[in-house]
Amino acid sequence: MNGSGVASIRVLSVDPALRNTGYAILERHEGSRQPVYTALTYGVIRNHRDLTQSACLVAIRRQIAEVIAAHQPQVCAVESVIFVQSFKTAITLGAARGAAMIAAAEGGLAIHEYPPKRVKQAVVGRGAASKEQVAFMMRALLGLNETPPADAADALAIGMTHLYTSGSREMFGDVQREI
């Protein structure tokens, strides 16, 4: 509950990658008729290609920690591990995911993960939706003035999925896993 007696939840959501990690802070307020969803901030942590992997991981952890300190979310939602063709890519994605999750854990946040197909189903209605469709839906659902960059849109979609499922478990079933 916030000071006015209206229930709300604030979530940090992360779409991890070594060079372009999407992040968002979303909030759900329980209105008198239906929930109201708001994007407080979103963006992309861009690491230059000349940075070493370890420097990128430090930058991801530091910048996610700064977002947590600035916006005080109650929970974190992150995309679950996806199938990739290359072991090197899988390890790199896992490392970026780990850096973001460490920042969330240090901030005392419970961490929930969502499979990419479930995220797309929740926000677009189709598990095979394109990045452009996800970005368009995030702009429409959140009333944004601009279409967010793809990585930020993915983070917004992960956050919306968490807010939808945490408010309506019976509607979406068990699509999350706390880690």
TAZIJO-V343911 format. One record per residue. N is the residue number from 0. RES is the residue in one small letter. PSI is psi in radians with two decimals (* if undefined). Layout:
BEGIN
N;RES;PSI / N;RES;PSI
END
This chain:
BEGIN
0;m;2.48 / 1;n;-3.04 / 2;g;-0.42 / 3;s;0.07 / 4;g;0.09 / 5;v;2.23 / 6;a;2.45 / 7;s;2.77 / 8;i;2.45 / 9;r;2.26 / 10;v;2.40 / 11;l;2.25 / 12;s;2.52 / 13;v;2.31 / 14;d;1.64 / 15;p;2.50 / 16;a;2.70 / 17;l;-0.77 / 18;r;-0.52 / 19;n;1.54 / 20;t;2.07 / 21;g;2.52 / 22;y;2.75 / 23;a;2.65 / 24;i;2.08 / 25;l;2.72 / 26;e;2.48 / 27;r;2.19 / 28;h;2.34 / 29;e;1.84 / 30;g;3.11 / 31;s;-0.53 / 32;r;-0.78 / 33;q;2.81 / 34;p;2.64 / 35;v;2.22 / 36;y;2.35 / 37;t;2.37 / 38;a;1.98 / 39;l;-0.66 / 40;t;2.74 / 41;y;2.80 / 42;g;-2.94 / 43;v;2.25 / 44;i;1.92 / 45;r;2.09 / 46;n;2.18 / 47;h;2.56 / 48;r;-0.31 / 49;d;-0.25 / 50;l;2.51 / 51;t;2.84 / 52;q;-0.75 / 53;s;-0.65 / 54;a;-0.64 / 55;c;-0.74 / 56;l;-0.71 / 57;v;-0.75 / 58;a;-0.72 / 59;i;-0.88 / 60;r;-0.80 / 61;r;-0.81 / 62;q;-0.61 / 63;i;-0.70 / 64;a;-0.66 / 65;e;-0.70 / 66;v;-0.74 / 67;i;-0.81 / 68;a;-0.66 / 69;a;-0.55 / 70;h;-0.13 / 71;q;0.99 / 72;p;2.81 / 73;q;-0.34 / 74;v;2.80 / 75;c;2.42 / 76;a;2.36 / 77;v;2.62 / 78;e;2.38 / 79;s;2.92 / 80;v;2.33 / 81;i;2.79 / 82;f;2.26 / 83;v;2.68 / 84;q;-0.57 / 85;s;2.33 / 86;f;-0.67 / 87;k;-0.76 / 88;t;-0.74 / 89;a;-0.75 / 90;i;-0.74 / 91;t;-0.80 / 92;l;-0.72 / 93;g;-0.66 / 94;a;-0.77 / 95;a;-0.73 / 96;r;-0.76 / 97;g;-0.70 / 98;a;-0.76 / 99;a;-0.70 / 100;m;-0.58 / 101;i;-0.76 / 102;a;-0.75 / 103;a;-0.76 / 104;a;-0.72 / 105;e;-0.52 / 106;g;0.04 / 107;g;0.32 / 108;l;2.39 / 109;a;2.49 / 110;i;2.22 / 111;h;2.49 / 112;e;2.60 / 113;y;2.31 / 114;p;2.52 / 115;p;-0.71 / 116;k;-0.66 / 117;r;-0.63 / 118;v;-0.84 / 119;k;-0.69 / 120;q;-0.73 / 121;a;-0.66 / 122;v;-0.42 / 123;v;-0.49 / 124;g;0.03 / 125;r;2.18 / 126;g;-0.26 / 127;a;0.43 / 128;a;2.60 / 129;s;2.87 / 130;k;-0.65 / 131;e;-0.71 / 132;q;-0.71 / 133;v;-0.81 / 134;a;-0.75 / 135;f;-0.78 / 136;m;-0.63 / 137;m;-0.71 / 138;r;-0.79 / 139;a;-0.85 / 140;l;-0.59 / 141;l;0.00 / 142;g;0.68 / 143;l;2.64 / 144;n;-0.25 / 145;e;2.75 / 146;t;2.16 / 147;p;2.70 / 148;p;2.68 / 149;a;-0.80 / 150;d;-0.67 / 151;a;-0.68 / 152;a;-0.70 / 153;d;-0.72 / 154;a;-0.73 / 155;l;-0.74 / 156;a;-0.68 / 157;i;-0.76 / 158;g;-0.75 / 159;m;-0.70 / 160;t;-0.76 / 161;h;-0.79 / 162;l;-0.69 / 163;y;-0.85 / 164;t;-0.58 / 165;s;-0.35 / 166;g;-0.34 / 167;s;1.10 / 168;r;-0.66 / 169;e;-0.48 / 170;m;-0.70 / 171;f;-0.14 / 172;g;-2.79 / 173;d;1.42 / 174;v;-0.05 / 175;q;2.81 / 176;r;2.14 / 177;e;2.39 / 178;i;*
END
